[in-house]
Amino acid sequence: MTTQINLHKIALDALEDLKAIDIRVLDVTKLTSITDYMIVASGRSDRHVRSLADSVVSSAKKSGFQPLGVEGEKEGEWVLVDLGDVIVHVQTPKTRDFYNLEKLWDIDESVAADAAD
């Protein structure tokens, strides 16, 4: 749990330092076993998205956490940084609106319980 909290804070601080837009943290512990938290944020442009993701990676490494993977940095519309217990999605506003990850992963617990029955 301490690792999650540290990773959580490291990623959030890195995003806030470079002025990420509309940062949202999703607790997905009850929805998937691949990660515990997803952080979704936007950048103003492809370049800003890449810079935000680079900042998350650099901050994680400086704190002793090696990212498991980074995807999408070449295009810059959507960069995913996999920190294990925390996955960070940095997107342009247009891409974020299209994929709407918050809606996909923010499932009401009562709906999830009904679906499981």
PDB file as gemmi writes it, atoms N, CA and C in Angstrom:
CRYST1    1.000    1.000    1.000  90.00  90.00  90.00 P 1                      
ATOM      1  N   MET A   1       0.824  -1.205   0.000  1.00  0.00           N  
ATOM      2  CA  MET A   1       0.000   0.000   0.000  1.00  0.00           C  
ATOM      3  C   MET A   1       0.864   1.264   0.000  1.00  0.00           C  
ATOM      4  N   THR A   2       1.967   1.239   0.730  1.00  0.00           N  
ATOM      5  CA  THR A   2       2.849   2.402   0.759  1.00  0.00           C  
ATOM      6  C   THR A   2       3.392   2.702  -0.625  1.00  0.00           C  
ATOM      7  N   THR A   3       3.770   1.658  -1.364  1.00  0.00           N  
ATOM      8  CA  THR A   3       4.280   1.840  -2.719  1.00  0.00           C  
ATOM      9  C   THR A   3       3.231   2.519  -3.586  1.00  0.00           C  
ATOM     10  N   GLN A   4       1.979   2.079  -3.489  1.00  0.00           N  
ATOM     11  CA  GLN A   4       0.906   2.672  -4.277  1.00  0.00           C  
ATOM     12  C   GLN A   4       0.757   4.149  -3.965  1.00  0.00           C  
ATOM     13  N   ILE A   5       0.762   4.470  -2.675  1.00  0.00           N  
ATOM     14  CA  ILE A   5       0.599   5.855  -2.269  1.00  0.00           C  
ATOM     15  C   ILE A   5       1.774   6.683  -2.775  1.00  0.00           C  
ATOM     16  N   ASN A   6       2.988   6.160  -2.651  1.00  0.00           N  
ATOM     17  CA  ASN A   6       4.157   6.885  -3.141  1.00  0.00           C  
ATOM     18  C   ASN A   6       4.091   7.084  -4.654  1.00  0.00           C  
ATOM     19  N   LEU A   7       3.793   6.028  -5.391  1.00  0.00           N  
ATOM     20  CA  LEU A   7       3.690   6.131  -6.851  1.00  0.00           C  
ATOM     21  C   LEU A   7       2.599   7.114  -7.252  1.00  0.00           C  
ATOM     22  N   HIS A   8       1.504   7.006  -6.562  1.00  0.00           N  
ATOM     23  CA  HIS A   8       0.361   7.898  -6.765  1.00  0.00           C  
ATOM     24  C   HIS A   8       0.822   9.362  -6.649  1.00  0.00           C  
ATOM     25  N   LYS A   9       1.483   9.658  -5.544  1.00  0.00           N  
ATOM     26  CA  LYS A   9       1.924  11.025  -5.269  1.00  0.00           C  
ATOM     27  C   LYS A   9       3.015  11.471  -6.242  1.00  0.00           C  
ATOM     28  N   ILE A  10       3.938  10.598  -6.556  1.00  0.00           N  
ATOM     29  CA  ILE A  10       5.005  10.922  -7.499  1.00  0.00           C  
ATOM     30  C   ILE A  10       4.411  11.315  -8.853  1.00  0.00           C  
ATOM     31  N   ALA A  11       3.487  10.494  -9.338  1.00  0.00           N  
ATOM     32  CA  ALA A  11       2.857  10.765 -10.641  1.00  0.00           C  
ATOM     33  C   ALA A  11       2.040  12.056 -10.597  1.00  0.00           C  
ATOM     34  N   LEU A  12       1.246  12.229  -9.553  1.00  0.00           N  
ATOM     35  CA  LEU A  12       0.428  13.444  -9.447  1.00  0.00           C  
ATOM     36  C   LEU A  12       1.286  14.701  -9.379  1.00  0.00           C  
ATOM     37  N   ASP A  13       2.334  14.647  -8.569  1.00  0.00           N  
ATOM     38  CA  ASP A  13       3.222  15.810  -8.451  1.00  0.00           C  
ATOM     39  C   ASP A  13       3.869  16.151  -9.792  1.00  0.00           C  
ATOM     40  N   ALA A  14       4.310  15.130 -10.514  1.00  0.00           N  
ATOM     41  CA  ALA A  14       4.943  15.361 -11.817  1.00  0.00           C  
ATOM     42  C   ALA A  14       3.963  15.999 -12.797  1.00  0.00           C  
ATOM     43  N   LEU A  15       2.726  15.542 -12.789  1.00  0.00           N  
ATOM     44  CA  LEU A  15       1.702  16.104 -13.684  1.00  0.00           C  
ATOM     45  C   LEU A  15       1.355  17.539 -13.285  1.00  0.00           C  
ATOM     46  N   GLU A  16       1.208  17.762 -11.987  1.00  0.00           N  
ATOM     47  CA  GLU A  16       0.868  19.105 -11.512  1.00  0.00           C  
ATOM     48  C   GLU A  16       1.991  20.101 -11.774  1.00  0.00           C  
ATOM     49  N   ASP A  17       3.236  19.657 -11.630  1.00  0.00           N  
ATOM     50  CA  ASP A  17       4.385  20.545 -11.844  1.00  0.00           C  
ATOM     51  C   ASP A  17       4.414  21.117 -13.259  1.00  0.00           C  
ATOM     52  N   LEU A  18       3.974  20.322 -14.237  1.00  0.00           N  
ATOM     53  CA  LEU A  18       3.976  20.782 -15.632  1.00  0.00           C  
ATOM     54  C   LEU A  18       2.588  21.219 -16.109  1.00  0.00           C  
ATOM     55  N   LYS A  19       1.713  21.472 -15.139  1.00  0.00           N  
ATOM     56  CA  LYS A  19       0.387  22.048 -15.421  1.00  0.00           C  
ATOM     57  C   LYS A  19      -0.503  21.164 -16.289  1.00  0.00           C  
ATOM     58  N   ALA A  20      -0.591  19.881 -15.941  1.00  0.00           N  
ATOM     59  CA  ALA A  20      -1.544  19.000 -16.620  1.00  0.00           C  
ATOM     60  C   ALA A  20      -2.959  19.521 -16.383  1.00  0.00           C  
ATOM     61  N   ILE A  21      -3.829  19.230 -17.315  1.00  0.00           N  
ATOM     62  CA  ILE A  21      -5.207  19.706 -17.268  1.00  0.00           C  
ATOM     63  C   ILE A  21      -6.121  18.578 -16.781  1.00  0.00           C  
ATOM     64  N   ASP A  22      -7.050  18.900 -15.900  1.00  0.00           N  
ATOM     65  CA  ASP A  22      -8.111  17.994 -15.472  1.00  0.00           C  
ATOM     66  C   ASP A  22      -7.581  16.622 -15.058  1.00  0.00           C  
ATOM     67  N   ILE A  23      -6.742  16.596 -14.034  1.00  0.00           N  
ATOM     68  CA  ILE A  23      -6.184  15.340 -13.540  1.00  0.00           C  
ATOM     69  C   ILE A  23      -7.264  14.586 -12.768  1.00  0.00           C  
ATOM     70  N   ARG A  24      -7.408  13.322 -13.073  1.00  0.00           N  
ATOM     71  CA  ARG A  24      -8.420  12.496 -12.407  1.00  0.00           C  
ATOM     72  C   ARG A  24      -7.798  11.180 -11.977  1.00  0.00           C  
ATOM     73  N   VAL A  25      -8.024  10.771 -10.744  1.00  0.00           N  
ATOM     74  CA  VAL A  25      -7.509   9.509 -10.212  1.00  0.00           C  
ATOM     75  C   VAL A  25      -8.673   8.538 -10.060  1.00  0.00           C  
ATOM     76  N   LEU A  26      -8.511   7.348 -10.635  1.00  0.00           N  
ATOM     77  CA  LEU A  26      -9.545   6.318 -10.564  1.00  0.00           C  
ATOM     78  C   LEU A  26      -9.025   5.130  -9.769  1.00  0.00           C  
ATOM     79  N   ASP A  27      -9.741   4.749  -8.727  1.00  0.00           N  
ATOM     80  CA  ASP A  27      -9.402   3.553  -7.956  1.00  0.00           C  
ATOM     81  C   ASP A  27     -10.086   2.380  -8.659  1.00  0.00           C  
ATOM     82  N   VAL A  28      -9.297   1.511  -9.285  1.00  0.00           N  
ATOM     83  CA  VAL A  28      -9.853   0.392 -10.058  1.00  0.00           C  
ATOM     84  C   VAL A  28      -9.553  -0.953  -9.396  1.00  0.00           C  
ATOM     85  N   THR A  29      -9.247  -0.928  -8.105  1.00  0.00           N  
ATOM     86  CA  THR A  29      -8.875  -2.161  -7.407  1.00  0.00           C  
ATOM     87  C   THR A  29      -9.969  -3.220  -7.453  1.00  0.00           C  
ATOM     88  N   LYS A  30     -11.218  -2.804  -7.478  1.00  0.00           N  
ATOM     89  CA  LYS A  30     -12.328  -3.768  -7.506  1.00  0.00           C  
ATOM     90  C   LYS A  30     -12.742  -4.142  -8.929  1.00  0.00           C  
ATOM     91  N   LEU A  31     -12.129  -3.504  -9.926  1.00  0.00           N  
ATOM     92  CA  LEU A  31     -12.538  -3.730 -11.311  1.00  0.00           C  
ATOM     93  C   LEU A  31     -11.553  -4.552 -12.130  1.00  0.00           C  
ATOM     94  N   THR A  32     -10.282  -4.563 -11.707  1.00  0.00           N  
ATOM     95  CA  THR A  32      -9.268  -5.269 -12.486  1.00  0.00           C  
ATOM     96  C   THR A  32      -8.108  -5.678 -11.587  1.00  0.00           C  
ATOM     97  N   SER A  33      -7.375  -6.670 -12.026  1.00  0.00           N  
ATOM     98  CA  SER A  33      -6.199  -7.098 -11.270  1.00  0.00           C  
ATOM     99  C   SER A  33      -4.904  -6.571 -11.899  1.00  0.00           C  
ATOM    100  N   ILE A  34      -4.996  -5.837 -12.997  1.00  0.00           N  
ATOM    101  CA  ILE A  34      -3.787  -5.361 -13.676  1.00  0.00           C  
ATOM    102  C   ILE A  34      -3.151  -4.164 -12.999  1.00  0.00           C  
ATOM    103  N   THR A  35      -3.931  -3.393 -12.270  1.00  0.00           N  
ATOM    104  CA  THR A  35      -3.422  -2.205 -11.579  1.00  0.00           C  
ATOM    105  C   THR A  35      -4.401  -1.816 -10.484  1.00  0.00           C  
ATOM    106  N   ASP A  36      -3.969  -0.930  -9.626  1.00  0.00           N  
ATOM    107  CA  ASP A  36      -4.853  -0.461  -8.553  1.00  0.00           C  
ATOM    108  C   ASP A  36      -5.424   0.921  -8.838  1.00  0.00           C  
ATOM    109  N   TYR A  37      -4.616   1.766  -9.474  1.00  0.00           N  
ATOM    110  CA  TYR A  37      -5.065   3.127  -9.763  1.00  0.00           C  
ATOM    111  C   TYR A  37      -4.744   3.505 -11.198  1.00  0.00           C  
ATOM    112  N   MET A  38      -5.631   4.254 -11.792  1.00  0.00           N  
ATOM    113  CA  MET A  38      -5.373   4.872 -13.082  1.00  0.00           C  
ATOM    114  C   MET A  38      -5.476   6.374 -12.891  1.00  0.00           C  
ATOM    115  N   ILE A  39      -4.494   7.054 -13.430  1.00  0.00           N  
ATOM    116  CA  ILE A  39      -4.511   8.512 -13.400  1.00  0.00           C  
ATOM    117  C   ILE A  39      -4.677   8.969 -14.839  1.00  0.00           C  
ATOM    118  N   VAL A  40      -5.667   9.805 -15.077  1.00  0.00           N  
ATOM    119  CA  VAL A  40      -5.951  10.326 -16.413  1.00  0.00           C  
ATOM    120  C   VAL A  40      -5.766  11.836 -16.363  1.00  0.00           C  
ATOM    121  N   ALA A  41      -5.020  12.360 -17.330  1.00  0.00           N  
ATOM    122  CA  ALA A  41      -4.777  13.802 -17.390  1.00  0.00           C  
ATOM    123  C   ALA A  41      -4.663  14.223 -18.848  1.00  0.00           C  
ATOM    124  N   SER A  42      -4.825  15.516 -19.084  1.00  0.00           N  
ATOM    125  CA  SER A  42      -4.701  16.049 -20.441  1.00  0.00           C  
ATOM    126  C   SER A  42      -3.567  17.048 -20.530  1.00  0.00           C  
ATOM    127  N   GLY A  43      -3.023  17.143 -21.732  1.00  0.00           N  
ATOM    128  CA  GLY A  43      -2.047  18.166 -22.059  1.00  0.00           C  
ATOM    129  C   GLY A  43      -2.629  19.054 -23.138  1.00  0.00           C  
ATOM    130  N   ARG A  44      -2.104  20.262 -23.258  1.00  0.00           N  
ATOM    131  CA  ARG A  44      -2.648  21.224 -24.221  1.00  0.00           C  
ATOM    132  C   ARG A  44      -2.332  20.881 -25.668  1.00  0.00           C  
ATOM    133  N   SER A  45      -1.273  20.097 -25.898  1.00  0.00           N  
ATOM    134  CA  SER A  45      -0.843  19.748 -27.251  1.00  0.00           C  
ATOM    135  C   SER A  45      -0.103  18.419 -27.201  1.00  0.00           C  
ATOM    136  N   ASP A  46       0.235  17.875 -28.375  1.00  0.00           N  
ATOM    137  CA  ASP A  46       1.017  16.637 -28.422  1.00  0.00           C  
ATOM    138  C   ASP A  46       2.334  16.806 -27.666  1.00  0.00           C  
ATOM    139  N   ARG A  47       2.972  17.935 -27.862  1.00  0.00           N  
ATOM    140  CA  ARG A  47       4.253  18.206 -27.189  1.00  0.00           C  
ATOM    141  C   ARG A  47       4.073  18.250 -25.671  1.00  0.00           C  
ATOM    142  N   HIS A  48       3.010  18.888 -25.218  1.00  0.00           N  
ATOM    143  CA  HIS A  48       2.746  18.966 -23.778  1.00  0.00           C  
ATOM    144  C   HIS A  48       2.459  17.577 -23.213  1.00  0.00           C  
ATOM    145  N   VAL A  49       1.701  16.763 -23.937  1.00  0.00           N  
ATOM    146  CA  VAL A  49       1.399  15.392 -23.509  1.00  0.00           C  
ATOM    147  C   VAL A  49       2.703  14.605 -23.327  1.00  0.00           C  
ATOM    148  N   ARG A  50       3.595  14.687 -24.318  1.00  0.00           N  
ATOM    149  CA  ARG A  50       4.881  13.982 -24.231  1.00  0.00           C  
ATOM    150  C   ARG A  50       5.707  14.485 -23.039  1.00  0.00           C  
ATOM    151  N   SER A  51       5.718  15.789 -22.831  1.00  0.00           N  
ATOM    152  CA  SER A  51       6.472  16.366 -21.714  1.00  0.00           C  
ATOM    153  C   SER A  51       5.917  15.900 -20.371  1.00  0.00           C  
ATOM    154  N   LEU A  52       4.601  15.859 -20.254  1.00  0.00           N  
ATOM    155  CA  LEU A  52       3.973  15.396 -19.014  1.00  0.00           C  
ATOM    156  C   LEU A  52       4.353  13.943 -18.732  1.00  0.00           C  
ATOM    157  N   ALA A  53       4.267  13.095 -19.745  1.00  0.00           N  
ATOM    158  CA  ALA A  53       4.610  11.680 -19.573  1.00  0.00           C  
ATOM    159  C   ALA A  53       6.092  11.529 -19.221  1.00  0.00           C  
ATOM    160  N   ASP A  54       6.956  12.277 -19.897  1.00  0.00           N  
ATOM    161  CA  ASP A  54       8.390  12.247 -19.590  1.00  0.00           C  
ATOM    162  C   ASP A  54       8.649  12.657 -18.142  1.00  0.00           C  
ATOM    163  N   SER A  55       7.906  13.637 -17.659  1.00  0.00           N  
ATOM    164  CA  SER A  55       8.053  14.094 -16.288  1.00  0.00           C  
ATOM    165  C   SER A  55       7.662  12.998 -15.297  1.00  0.00           C  
ATOM    166  N   VAL A  56       6.594  12.271 -15.599  1.00  0.00           N  
ATOM    167  CA  VAL A  56       6.172  11.158 -14.735  1.00  0.00           C  
ATOM    168  C   VAL A  56       7.255  10.087 -14.702  1.00  0.00           C  
ATOM    169  N   VAL A  57       7.782   9.737 -15.867  1.00  0.00           N  
ATOM    170  CA  VAL A  57       8.835   8.716 -15.952  1.00  0.00           C  
ATOM    171  C   VAL A  57      10.078   9.159 -15.177  1.00  0.00           C  
ATOM    172  N   SER A  58      10.514  10.380 -15.407  1.00  0.00           N  
ATOM    173  CA  SER A  58      11.712  10.897 -14.728  1.00  0.00           C  
ATOM    174  C   SER A  58      11.534  10.926 -13.215  1.00  0.00           C  
ATOM    175  N   SER A  59      10.380  11.394 -12.775  1.00  0.00           N  
ATOM    176  CA  SER A  59      10.112  11.466 -11.334  1.00  0.00           C  
ATOM    177  C   SER A  59      10.075  10.075 -10.704  1.00  0.00           C  
ATOM    178  N   ALA A  60       9.479   9.125 -11.408  1.00  0.00           N  
ATOM    179  CA  ALA A  60       9.425   7.755 -10.892  1.00  0.00           C  
ATOM    180  C   ALA A  60      10.835   7.183 -10.762  1.00  0.00           C  
ATOM    181  N   LYS A  61      11.639   7.369 -11.798  1.00  0.00           N  
ATOM    182  CA  LYS A  61      13.015   6.850 -11.769  1.00  0.00           C  
ATOM    183  C   LYS A  61      13.837   7.493 -10.662  1.00  0.00           C  
ATOM    184  N   LYS A  62      13.698   8.805 -10.485  1.00  0.00           N  
ATOM    185  CA  LYS A  62      14.433   9.506  -9.423  1.00  0.00           C  
ATOM    186  C   LYS A  62      14.047   8.995  -8.044  1.00  0.00           C  
ATOM    187  N   SER A  63      12.820   8.480  -7.925  1.00  0.00           N  
ATOM    188  CA  SER A  63      12.330   7.978  -6.644  1.00  0.00           C  
ATOM    189  C   SER A  63      12.573   6.474  -6.482  1.00  0.00           C  
ATOM    190  N   GLY A  64      13.253   5.874  -7.466  1.00  0.00           N  
ATOM    191  CA  GLY A  64      13.595   4.459  -7.355  1.00  0.00           C  
ATOM    192  C   GLY A  64      12.606   3.493  -7.967  1.00  0.00           C  
ATOM    193  N   PHE A  65      11.632   4.000  -8.714  1.00  0.00           N  
ATOM    194  CA  PHE A  65      10.646   3.143  -9.368  1.00  0.00           C  
ATOM    195  C   PHE A  65      10.932   3.105 -10.871  1.00  0.00           C  
ATOM    196  N   GLN A  66      11.147   1.919 -11.398  1.00  0.00           N  
ATOM    197  CA  GLN A  66      11.391   1.773 -12.828  1.00  0.00           C  
ATOM    198  C   GLN A  66      10.052   1.520 -13.522  1.00  0.00           C  
ATOM    199  N   PRO A  67       9.639   2.386 -14.439  1.00  0.00           N  
ATOM    200  CA  PRO A  67       8.395   2.136 -15.174  1.00  0.00           C  
ATOM    201  C   PRO A  67       8.466   0.805 -15.922  1.00  0.00           C  
ATOM    202  N   LEU A  68       7.353   0.094 -15.958  1.00  0.00           N  
ATOM    203  CA  LEU A  68       7.290  -1.180 -16.664  1.00  0.00           C  
ATOM    204  C   LEU A  68       7.194  -0.966 -18.172  1.00  0.00           C  
ATOM    205  N   GLY A  69       6.677   0.185 -18.568  1.00  0.00           N  
ATOM    206  CA  GLY A  69       6.568   0.475 -19.987  1.00  0.00           C  
ATOM    207  C   GLY A  69       5.991   1.852 -20.242  1.00  0.00           C  
ATOM    208  N   VAL A  70       6.290   2.355 -21.436  1.00  0.00           N  
ATOM    209  CA  VAL A  70       5.746   3.635 -21.890  1.00  0.00           C  
ATOM    210  C   VAL A  70       5.325   3.430 -23.340  1.00  0.00           C  
ATOM    211  N   GLU A  71       4.112   3.797 -23.659  1.00  0.00           N  
ATOM    212  CA  GLU A  71       3.575   3.622 -25.014  1.00  0.00           C  
ATOM    213  C   GLU A  71       3.017   4.933 -25.538  1.00  0.00           C  
ATOM    214  N   GLY A  72       3.212   5.190 -26.818  1.00  0.00           N  
ATOM    215  CA  GLY A  72       2.578   6.323 -27.480  1.00  0.00           C  
ATOM    216  C   GLY A  72       3.354   7.610 -27.498  1.00  0.00           C  
ATOM    217  N   GLU A  73       4.601   7.596 -27.012  1.00  0.00           N  
ATOM    218  CA  GLU A  73       5.334   8.860 -26.927  1.00  0.00           C  
ATOM    219  C   GLU A  73       5.694   9.439 -28.294  1.00  0.00           C  
ATOM    220  N   LYS A  74       5.795   8.604 -29.305  1.00  0.00           N  
ATOM    221  CA  LYS A  74       6.138   9.115 -30.636  1.00  0.00           C  
ATOM    222  C   LYS A  74       5.015  10.002 -31.191  1.00  0.00           C  
ATOM    223  N   GLU A  75       3.778   9.524 -31.097  1.00  0.00           N  
ATOM    224  CA  GLU A  75       2.642  10.275 -31.617  1.00  0.00           C  
ATOM    225  C   GLU A  75       2.251  11.421 -30.685  1.00  0.00           C  
ATOM    226  N   GLY A  76       2.198  11.136 -29.398  1.00  0.00           N  
ATOM    227  CA  GLY A  76       1.915  12.172 -28.410  1.00  0.00           C  
ATOM    228  C   GLY A  76       0.456  12.504 -28.186  1.00  0.00           C  
ATOM    229  N   GLU A  77      -0.458  11.832 -28.863  1.00  0.00           N  
ATOM    230  CA  GLU A  77      -1.882  12.092 -28.614  1.00  0.00           C  
ATOM    231  C   GLU A  77      -2.350  11.395 -27.342  1.00  0.00           C  
ATOM    232  N   TRP A  78      -1.720  10.244 -27.049  1.00  0.00           N  
ATOM    233  CA  TRP A  78      -2.064   9.470 -25.860  1.00  0.00           C  
ATOM    234  C   TRP A  78      -0.801   8.725 -25.451  1.00  0.00           C  
ATOM    235  N   VAL A  79      -0.268   9.079 -24.306  1.00  0.00           N  
ATOM    236  CA  VAL A  79       0.902   8.382 -23.793  1.00  0.00           C  
ATOM    237  C   VAL A  79       0.496   7.666 -22.510  1.00  0.00           C  
ATOM    238  N   LEU A  80       0.803   6.372 -22.458  1.00  0.00           N  
ATOM    239  CA  LEU A  80       0.511   5.552 -21.299  1.00  0.00           C  
ATOM    240  C   LEU A  80       1.822   5.254 -20.591  1.00  0.00           C  
ATOM    241  N   VAL A  81       1.860   5.502 -19.297  1.00  0.00           N  
ATOM    242  CA  VAL A  81       3.030   5.182 -18.472  1.00  0.00           C  
ATOM    243  C   VAL A  81       2.584   4.125 -17.463  1.00  0.00           C  
ATOM    244  N   ASP A  82       3.154   2.932 -17.578  1.00  0.00           N  
ATOM    245  CA  ASP A  82       2.807   1.815 -16.695  1.00  0.00           C  
ATOM    246  C   ASP A  82       3.804   1.752 -15.552  1.00  0.00           C  
ATOM    247  N   LEU A  83       3.329   2.081 -14.365  1.00  0.00           N  
ATOM    248  CA  LEU A  83       4.155   2.031 -13.162  1.00  0.00           C  
ATOM    249  C   LEU A  83       3.793   0.832 -12.295  1.00  0.00           C  
ATOM    250  N   GLY A  84       3.059  -0.108 -12.866  1.00  0.00           N  
ATOM    251  CA  GLY A  84       2.643  -1.299 -12.118  1.00  0.00           C  
ATOM    252  C   GLY A  84       1.347  -1.052 -11.378  1.00  0.00           C  
ATOM    253  N   ASP A  85       1.446  -0.649 -10.124  1.00  0.00           N  
ATOM    254  CA  ASP A  85       0.249  -0.399  -9.312  1.00  0.00           C  
ATOM    255  C   ASP A  85      -0.498   0.858  -9.740  1.00  0.00           C  
ATOM    256  N   VAL A  86       0.162   1.685 -10.537  1.00  0.00           N  
ATOM    257  CA  VAL A  86      -0.436   2.925 -11.038  1.00  0.00           C  
ATOM    258  C   VAL A  86      -0.163   3.011 -12.535  1.00  0.00           C  
ATOM    259  N   ILE A  87      -1.209   3.246 -13.301  1.00  0.00           N  
ATOM    260  CA  ILE A  87      -1.065   3.471 -14.739  1.00  0.00           C  
ATOM    261  C   ILE A  87      -1.514   4.897 -15.028  1.00  0.00           C  
ATOM    262  N   VAL A  88      -0.663   5.631 -15.732  1.00  0.00           N  
ATOM    263  CA  VAL A  88      -0.935   7.030 -16.047  1.00  0.00           C  
ATOM    264  C   VAL A  88      -1.249   7.156 -17.530  1.00  0.00           C  
ATOM    265  N   HIS A  89      -2.399   7.762 -17.839  1.00  0.00           N  
ATOM    266  CA  HIS A  89      -2.808   8.045 -19.208  1.00  0.00           C  
ATOM    267  C   HIS A  89      -2.769   9.559 -19.390  1.00  0.00           C  
ATOM    268  N   VAL A  90      -1.935  10.030 -20.303  1.00  0.00           N  
ATOM    269  CA  VAL A  90      -1.885  11.458 -20.609  1.00  0.00           C  
ATOM    270  C   VAL A  90      -2.340  11.607 -22.052  1.00  0.00           C  
ATOM    271  N   GLN A  91      -3.354  12.421 -22.265  1.00  0.00           N  
ATOM    272  CA  GLN A  91      -3.981  12.523 -23.585  1.00  0.00           C  
ATOM    273  C   GLN A  91      -4.232  13.968 -23.973  1.00  0.00           C  
ATOM    274  N   THR A  92      -4.340  14.183 -25.280  1.00  0.00           N  
ATOM    275  CA  THR A  92      -4.822  15.478 -25.746  1.00  0.00           C  
ATOM    276  C   THR A  92      -6.312  15.533 -25.407  1.00  0.00           C  
ATOM    277  N   PRO A  93      -6.890  16.716 -25.257  1.00  0.00           N  
ATOM    278  CA  PRO A  93      -8.323  16.799 -24.938  1.00  0.00           C  
ATOM    279  C   PRO A  93      -9.211  16.081 -25.965  1.00  0.00           C  
ATOM    280  N   LYS A  94      -8.872  16.174 -27.232  1.00  0.00           N  
ATOM    281  CA  LYS A  94      -9.674  15.527 -28.282  1.00  0.00           C  
ATOM    282  C   LYS A  94      -9.662  14.001 -28.106  1.00  0.00           C  
ATOM    283  N   THR A  95      -8.491  13.438 -27.865  1.00  0.00           N  
ATOM    284  CA  THR A  95      -8.370  11.994 -27.670  1.00  0.00           C  
ATOM    285  C   THR A  95      -9.070  11.571 -26.386  1.00  0.00           C  
ATOM    286  N   ARG A  96      -8.927  12.360 -25.355  1.00  0.00           N  
ATOM    287  CA  ARG A  96      -9.559  12.037 -24.075  1.00  0.00           C  
ATOM    288  C   ARG A  96     -11.078  12.045 -24.204  1.00  0.00           C  
ATOM    289  N   ASP A  97     -11.622  13.028 -24.895  1.00  0.00           N  
ATOM    290  CA  ASP A  97     -13.070  13.076 -25.106  1.00  0.00           C  
ATOM    291  C   ASP A  97     -13.554  11.870 -25.896  1.00  0.00           C  
ATOM    292  N   PHE A  98     -12.781  11.461 -26.900  1.00  0.00           N  
ATOM    293  CA  PHE A  98     -13.189  10.346 -27.764  1.00  0.00           C  
ATOM    294  C   PHE A  98     -13.220   9.024 -26.991  1.00  0.00           C  
ATOM    295  N   TYR A  99     -12.153   8.725 -26.254  1.00  0.00           N  
ATOM    296  CA  TYR A  99     -12.069   7.436 -25.555  1.00  0.00           C  
ATOM    297  C   TYR A  99     -12.750   7.424 -24.195  1.00  0.00           C  
ATOM    298  N   ASN A 100     -12.854   8.559 -23.545  1.00  0.00           N  
ATOM    299  CA  ASN A 100     -13.588   8.705 -22.286  1.00  0.00           C  
ATOM    300  C   ASN A 100     -13.279   7.585 -21.280  1.00  0.00           C  
ATOM    301  N   LEU A 101     -12.009   7.442 -20.948  1.00  0.00           N  
ATOM    302  CA  LEU A 101     -11.587   6.393 -20.018  1.00  0.00           C  
ATOM    303  C   LEU A 101     -12.257   6.500 -18.661  1.00  0.00           C  
ATOM    304  N   GLU A 102     -12.517   7.719 -18.224  1.00  0.00           N  
ATOM    305  CA  GLU A 102     -13.156   7.882 -16.918  1.00  0.00           C  
ATOM    306  C   GLU A 102     -14.501   7.167 -16.877  1.00  0.00           C  
ATOM    307  N   LYS A 103     -15.269   7.279 -17.920  1.00  0.00           N  
ATOM    308  CA  LYS A 103     -16.575   6.623 -17.957  1.00  0.00           C  
ATOM    309  C   LYS A 103     -16.408   5.107 -18.040  1.00  0.00           C  
ATOM    310  N   LEU A 104     -15.427   4.659 -18.790  1.00  0.00           N  
ATOM    311  CA  LEU A 104     -15.185   3.227 -18.945  1.00  0.00           C  
ATOM    312  C   LEU A 104     -14.814   2.575 -17.617  1.00  0.00           C  
ATOM    313  N   TRP A 105     -13.958   3.224 -16.828  1.00  0.00           N  
ATOM    314  CA  TRP A 105     -13.452   2.629 -15.601  1.00  0.00           C  
ATOM    315  C   TRP A 105     -14.178   3.068 -14.337  1.00  0.00           C  
ATOM    316  N   ASP A 106     -14.995   4.095 -14.395  1.00  0.00           N  
ATOM    317  CA  ASP A 106     -15.689   4.596 -13.216  1.00  0.00           C  
ATOM    318  C   ASP A 106     -17.089   3.997 -13.165  1.00  0.00           C  
ATOM    319  N   ILE A 107     -17.153   2.715 -12.820  1.00  0.00           N  
ATOM    320  CA  ILE A 107     -18.416   1.982 -12.796  1.00  0.00           C  
ATOM    321  C   ILE A 107     -19.007   2.049 -11.387  1.00  0.00           C  
ATOM    322  N   ASP A 108     -20.277   2.386 -11.319  1.00  0.00           N  
ATOM    323  CA  ASP A 108     -20.983   2.413 -10.045  1.00  0.00           C  
ATOM    324  C   ASP A 108     -20.941   1.012  -9.438  1.00  0.00           C  
ATOM    325  N   GLU A 109     -20.559   0.906  -8.149  1.00  0.00           N  
ATOM    326  CA  GLU A 109     -20.410  -0.399  -7.504  1.00  0.00           C  
ATOM    327  C   GLU A 109     -21.697  -1.193  -7.499  1.00  0.00           C  
ATOM    328  N   SER A 110     -22.853  -0.555  -7.369  1.00  0.00           N  
ATOM    329  CA  SER A 110     -24.117  -1.282  -7.365  1.00  0.00           C  
ATOM    330  C   SER A 110     -24.382  -1.891  -8.746  1.00  0.00           C  
ATOM    331  N   VAL A 111     -24.008  -1.196  -9.800  1.00  0.00           N  
ATOM    332  CA  VAL A 111     -24.170  -1.732 -11.153  1.00  0.00           C  
ATOM    333  C   VAL A 111     -23.233  -2.924 -11.351  1.00  0.00           C  
ATOM    334  N   ALA A 112     -21.998  -2.794 -10.865  1.00  0.00           N  
ATOM    335  CA  ALA A 112     -21.022  -3.882 -10.992  1.00  0.00           C  
ATOM    336  C   ALA A 112     -21.497  -5.127 -10.222  1.00  0.00           C  
ATOM    337  N   ALA A 113     -22.092  -4.922  -9.041  1.00  0.00           N  
ATOM    338  CA  ALA A 113     -22.591  -6.045  -8.246  1.00  0.00           C  
ATOM    339  C   ALA A 113     -23.753  -6.726  -8.953  1.00  0.00           C  
ATOM    340  N   ASP A 114     -24.656  -5.934  -9.557  1.00  0.00           N  
ATOM    341  CA  ASP A 114     -25.775  -6.515 -10.300  1.00  0.00           C  
ATOM    342  C   ASP A 114     -25.284  -7.330 -11.492  1.00  0.00           C  
ATOM    343  N   ALA A 115     -24.276  -6.839 -12.179  1.00  0.00           N  
ATOM    344  CA  ALA A 115     -23.735  -7.526 -13.346  1.00  0.00           C  
ATOM    345  C   ALA A 115     -23.073  -8.838 -12.943  1.00  0.00           C  
ATOM    346  N   ALA A 116     -22.489  -8.880 -11.750  1.00  0.00           N  
ATOM    347  CA  ALA A 116     -21.815 -10.086 -11.281  1.00  0.00           C  
ATOM    348  C   ALA A 116     -22.814 -11.184 -10.909  1.00  0.00           C  
ATOM    349  N   ASP A 117     -24.029 -10.779 -10.533  1.00  0.00           N  
ATOM    350  CA  ASP A 117     -25.062 -11.773 -10.135  1.00  0.00           C  
ATOM    351  C   ASP A 117     -25.650 -12.413 -11.317  1.00  0.00           C  
TER     352      ASP A 117                                                      
END                                                                             
